[in-house]
C-alpha cells in the first residue's frame, strides 16, 4: 500500500488527491469461476489518484516480473 501511494504521489508533481476506498463484495459462482476464485465474500480495495498516468510503454511493462526484481530471485532458486 505504501509503495502504491508513493507511486501515486509521484504521478502528481503539481499536487492532487489520492483516494483509498474499500468495499465488501460478494462474488457469485459464475464470476468466481471466470476469475479463478472461490465464491464468497471479498474486500475490494481501490486506490485512485489525479496523476498524469504512465506512458504506453511503461504501462505495458508494469507487471513484468523483472521490474520487481522477483524474477532474479526465482531464477537463482532453479
C-alpha positions, 0 to 999 in steps of 0.5 A: 500500500505504501509503495502504491501511494508513493507511486501515486504521489509521484504521478502528481508533481503539481499536487492532487488527491489520492483516494483509498476506498474499500468495499465488501463484495460478494462474488457469485459462482459464475464470476468466481469461476471466470476469475479463478476464485472461490465464491464468497465474500471479498474486500475490494480495495481501490486506490485512485489518484489525479496523476498524469498516468504512465506512458504506453510503454511503461504501462505495458511493462508494469507487471513484468516480473523483472521490474520487481526484481522477483524474477532474479530471485526465482531464477537463482532458486532453479 
